[in-house]
């Protein structure tokens, strides 16, 4: 457990979630930057010319790069126990699943990697909804003591 400045303690689940999501975001950002460098011709590693990619594939790389940057920002918010970090992390994982769907639409074959990526994002979504993560990041409004329960 890591104690924060406002006396809330980060659970091991939250720490692992932040580490995994941050690592995924960093790796995706690095690979996206590398693909952009390959597409522009600044780096020539592969024998295949990536400058001749179709516009939808280039757009998909740009979308993936933007999603990765967004992932880093919301991972920071999650580490800081901000409600927007939790919400943004949920959106980030949904965008990762949607990005897999887009890659299938532009012609990628359905492969074990796609299944793994979707299952991995689904697992991280489930982890976001664990009680010890939600109680730290999602503010709850206290019930007022003078309110009476509704009657039927």
C-alpha positions as CSV (number, residue, x, y, z in Angstrom):
1,X,0.0,0.0,0.0
2,X,1.2,3.5,-0.9
3,X,-0.1,6.4,1.2
4,X,-1.1,9.5,-0.7
5,X,-1.0,13.1,0.5
6,X,-4.7,13.2,1.3
7,X,-4.5,10.0,3.5
8,X,-6.0,7.7,0.9
9,X,-4.0,4.5,0.4
10,X,-3.4,3.0,-3.0
11,X,-4.2,-0.7,-3.2
12,X,-1.9,-3.2,-4.8
13,X,-4.6,-3.7,-7.5
14,X,-4.5,0.0,-8.4
15,X,-0.7,0.1,-8.4
16,X,-0.6,-2.9,-10.8
17,X,-3.3,-1.4,-12.9
18,X,-1.4,1.8,-13.3
19,X,1.8,0.0,-14.1
20,X,0.3,-2.2,-16.7
21,X,-1.8,0.5,-18.3
22,X,1.2,2.8,-18.3
23,X,3.5,0.2,-19.9
24,X,0.9,-0.6,-22.6
25,X,0.5,3.1,-23.4
26,X,4.3,3.7,-23.5
27,X,4.9,0.6,-25.8
28,X,2.0,1.6,-28.1
29,X,3.2,5.2,-28.2
30,X,6.8,4.0,-29.1
31,X,5.6,1.6,-31.8
32,X,3.3,4.3,-33.2
33,X,6.2,6.8,-33.4
34,X,8.3,4.2,-35.0
35,X,5.6,3.4,-37.6
36,X,5.3,7.2,-38.4
37,X,9.0,7.3,-38.9
38,X,8.8,4.3,-41.2
39,X,5.9,5.9,-43.1
40,X,7.6,9.2,-43.6
41,X,10.8,7.5,-44.8
42,X,12.9,9.0,-42.0
43,X,13.8,5.4,-40.9
44,X,14.2,2.6,-43.4
45,X,14.4,-0.8,-41.7
46,X,12.0,-3.0,-43.6
47,X,12.2,-4.0,-47.2
48,X,8.5,-3.2,-47.7
49,X,7.9,0.5,-48.5
50,X,5.5,1.8,-45.8
51,X,5.2,5.1,-47.5
52,X,2.7,3.5,-50.0
53,X,0.2,2.5,-47.2
54,X,-3.4,3.4,-48.0
55,X,-4.9,6.4,-46.3
56,X,-7.1,4.3,-44.0
57,X,-4.1,2.5,-42.7
58,X,-2.2,5.7,-42.2
59,X,-5.2,7.1,-40.4
60,X,-5.4,4.1,-38.2
61,X,-1.7,4.6,-37.2
62,X,-2.5,8.2,-36.3
63,X,-5.6,7.1,-34.3
64,X,-3.5,4.5,-32.4
65,X,-0.9,7.2,-31.7
66,X,-3.5,9.5,-30.3
67,X,-5.1,6.8,-28.2
68,X,-1.6,5.9,-26.7
69,X,-1.0,9.5,-25.7
70,X,-4.5,9.7,-24.2
71,X,-3.6,6.5,-22.3
72,X,-0.6,8.1,-20.7
73,X,-2.5,11.1,-19.6
74,X,-5.3,9.2,-18.0
75,X,-2.8,6.7,-16.4
76,X,-1.3,9.7,-14.6
77,X,-4.8,10.8,-13.5
78,X,-5.5,7.3,-12.2
79,X,-2.2,7.3,-10.2
80,X,-3.2,10.7,-8.7
81,X,-6.6,9.1,-7.8
82,X,-8.5,11.6,-9.9
83,X,-12.0,10.7,-11.0
84,X,-11.2,11.8,-14.5
85,X,-8.3,9.3,-14.4
86,X,-10.6,6.5,-13.7
87,X,-13.2,7.5,-16.3
88,X,-10.5,8.2,-18.8
89,X,-8.9,4.8,-18.2
90,X,-12.3,3.2,-18.8
91,X,-12.6,5.1,-22.1
92,X,-9.0,4.3,-23.0
93,X,-9.6,0.6,-22.7
94,X,-12.8,0.8,-24.7
95,X,-10.9,2.8,-27.4
96,X,-8.3,0.0,-27.4
97,X,-11.0,-2.6,-28.1
98,X,-12.5,-0.3,-30.8
99,X,-9.1,0.1,-32.4
100,X,-8.9,-3.6,-32.7
101,X,-12.3,-3.6,-34.5
102,X,-11.1,-0.9,-36.8
103,X,-8.0,-2.9,-37.7
104,X,-10.2,-5.8,-38.6
105,X,-12.4,-3.5,-40.8
106,X,-9.4,-2.3,-42.8
107,X,-8.2,-5.8,-43.5
108,X,-6.2,-7.3,-40.7
109,X,-6.9,-11.0,-40.2
110,X,-8.6,-12.2,-37.0
111,X,-5.7,-13.6,-35.1
112,X,-4.8,-14.8,-31.6
113,X,-3.2,-11.4,-31.0
114,X,-6.5,-9.6,-31.6
115,X,-8.3,-12.0,-29.2
116,X,-5.5,-11.4,-26.6
117,X,-5.7,-7.6,-26.9
118,X,-9.5,-7.6,-26.5
119,X,-9.3,-10.0,-23.5
120,X,-6.5,-7.9,-22.0
121,X,-8.4,-4.7,-22.3
122,X,-11.5,-6.4,-20.9
123,X,-9.5,-7.6,-17.9
124,X,-8.3,-4.1,-17.2
125,X,-11.9,-2.8,-17.5
126,X,-12.9,-5.4,-14.9
127,X,-10.1,-4.3,-12.7
128,X,-11.3,-0.7,-12.8
129,X,-14.6,-1.9,-11.4
130,X,-13.1,-3.7,-8.4
131,X,-14.4,-2.1,-5.2
132,X,-10.9,-1.2,-3.9
133,X,-10.1,0.7,-7.1
134,X,-13.5,2.4,-7.4
135,X,-13.6,3.6,-3.8
136,X,-10.3,5.3,-4.3
137,X,-11.0,7.0,-7.6
138,X,-14.7,7.4,-7.9
139,X,-16.1,9.9,-5.4
140,X,-19.3,8.9,-3.7
141,X,-21.8,11.4,-2.5
142,X,-22.6,11.0,1.2
143,X,-26.2,10.4,2.0
144,X,-27.6,13.1,4.2
145,X,-28.7,11.9,7.6
146,X,-31.9,13.8,7.7
147,X,-33.3,12.2,4.5
148,X,-36.1,9.7,5.0
149,X,-36.2,6.5,2.9
150,X,-38.9,6.5,0.2
151,X,-42.1,4.7,1.1
152,X,-44.0,2.5,-1.2
